Amino acid sequence: MKVLGISCSPRRGRTTDGLVGDVLKGVRAETEFVSLSGLRIGPCLGCLGCVPDNLCKVRDDMSGLRDKIVAADALVIGAPNYFDMLNGLAHCFLERLYQFRHREGDILHGKLGVAVGVGGGKPESAVRDIEKFFTYNQIEQVGSVTARGPASCFHCGHGEDCTVGAIHMFFGPGTKITEELVPDLSKQPDAREAARLLGQKLQQHLEHDSGPAMRTS
Ligand SMILES: Cc1cc2nc3c(=O)[nH]c(=O)nc-3n(C[C@H](O)[C@H](O)[C@H](O)COP(=O)(O)O)c2cc1C
């Protein structure tokens, strides 16, 4: 059994990467972590080139991920909230799952899914969107976990005065930026523990579902 964790944050080593990693820590089965940061993954072009063989014909870094997705029994997908929805890189990646949906293409059907959401203020928006992709692709949802991550406004140098930035939006005008205020994952032990417990739950589901009906490829 294999669990594939995919972080769709373009910021390497930050909150989404960390929380996806925490879920994987709760899993005893073989795991692999992939960051989409730096990868070139464009949107689905709706060309229908994948209809005959469930194989996307767009040539970019999604090709290298296809085999990993097919081989996985479970997917742990993490994305940050950008503008109250999942970020563009996550959307492009998830759109490209369209290649698995044609004719007898039940490649994703029966795989297990965990949604990981991160946001400066509303991490649950990313979870909501990831879960929609799970539903469309008949991926069985095991659960979700969220954490807050630092908006760039904490470090841009103008956060306290900027009237359109996250500091004013989430904390109100006049807020002073202190180290305590920055929502780092290390300050959210409950979220990290919830992620590890979710990984354990995923493991239990994998063991429970690993009868003949469970897909292995
Ligand atoms: C372009 C952009 C838009 C964002 N919009 C939102 C938003 O609407 N709501 C929110 O809660 N956080 C928003 N954020 C904050 C991110 O969700 C936050 O920085 C998160 O920690 C990013 O994940 P990462 O740390 O894994 O990179 C936005 C960040 C960026 C860069």
The ligand as an SDF file (V2000), in Angstrom:
LIG
                    3D

 31 33  0  0  0  0  0  0  0  0999 V2000
   -2.1820   35.5250   -3.7670 C   0  0  0  0  0  0  0  0  0  0  0  0
   -2.5630   35.1540   -2.3470 C   0  0  0  0  0  0  0  0  0  0  0  0
   -3.8800   35.2490   -1.9580 C   0  0  0  0  0  0  0  0  0  0  0  0
   -4.2600   34.8740   -0.6630 C   0  0  0  0  0  0  0  0  0  0  0  0
   -5.5890   34.9370   -0.3180 N   0  0  0  0  0  0  0  0  0  0  0  0
   -5.9750   34.4730    0.8960 C   0  0  0  0  0  0  0  0  0  0  0  0
   -7.3730   34.4750    1.2540 C   0  0  0  0  0  0  0  0  0  0  0  0
   -8.2440   34.8900    0.5010 O   0  0  0  0  0  0  0  0  0  0  0  0
   -7.7270   33.9690    2.4650 N   0  0  0  0  0  0  0  0  0  0  0  0
   -6.8010   33.4700    3.3400 C   0  0  0  0  0  0  0  0  0  0  0  0
   -7.1780   33.0010    4.4170 O   0  0  0  0  0  0  0  0  0  0  0  0
   -5.4580   33.4920    3.0460 N   0  0  0  0  0  0  0  0  0  0  0  0
   -5.0370   33.9750    1.8470 C   0  0  0  0  0  0  0  0  0  0  0  0
   -3.7000   33.9880    1.5170 N   0  0  0  0  0  0  0  0  0  0  0  0
   -2.7110   33.5700    2.5410 C   0  0  0  0  0  0  0  0  0  0  0  0
   -2.2050   32.1590    2.3200 C   0  0  0  0  0  0  0  0  0  0  0  0
   -3.2520   31.2280    2.3560 O   0  0  0  0  0  0  0  0  0  0  0  0
   -1.1790   31.8580    3.4110 C   0  0  0  0  0  0  0  0  0  0  0  0
   -0.0640   32.6970    3.2090 O   0  0  0  0  0  0  0  0  0  0  0  0
   -0.7320   30.4190    3.4740 C   0  0  0  0  0  0  0  0  0  0  0  0
    0.1490   30.2760    4.5660 O   0  0  0  0  0  0  0  0  0  0  0  0
   -0.0050   29.9570    2.2250 C   0  0  0  0  0  0  0  0  0  0  0  0
    0.3890   28.6080    2.3540 O   0  0  0  0  0  0  0  0  0  0  0  0
    1.9670   28.1930    2.4690 P   0  0  0  0  0  0  0  0  0  0  0  0
    2.4360   28.7590    3.7810 O   0  0  0  0  0  0  0  0  0  0  0  0
    1.9900   26.7270    2.4490 O   0  0  0  0  0  0  0  0  0  0  0  0
    2.6320   28.8230    1.3100 O   0  0  0  0  0  0  0  0  0  0  0  0
   -3.2840   34.4130    0.2540 C   0  0  0  0  0  0  0  0  0  0  0  0
   -1.9410   34.3360   -0.1490 C   0  0  0  0  0  0  0  0  0  0  0  0
   -1.5810   34.7100   -1.4390 C   0  0  0  0  0  0  0  0  0  0  0  0
   -0.1230   34.6150   -1.8490 C   0  0  0  0  0  0  0  0  0  0  0  0
  1  2  1  0
  2  3  1  0
  2 30  2  0
  3  4  2  0
  4  5  1  0
  4 28  1  0
  5  6  2  0
  6  7  1  0
  6 13  1  0
  7  8  2  0
  7  9  1  0
  9 10  1  0
 10 11  2  0
 10 12  1  0
 12 13  2  0
 13 14  1  0
 14 15  1  0
 14 28  1  0
 15 16  1  0
 16 17  1  0
 16 18  1  0
 18 19  1  0
 18 20  1  0
 20 21  1  0
 20 22  1  0
 22 23  1  0
 23 24  1  0
 24 25  2  0
 24 26  1  0
 24 27  1  0
 28 29  2  0
 29 30  1  0
 30 31  1  0
M  END
$$$$
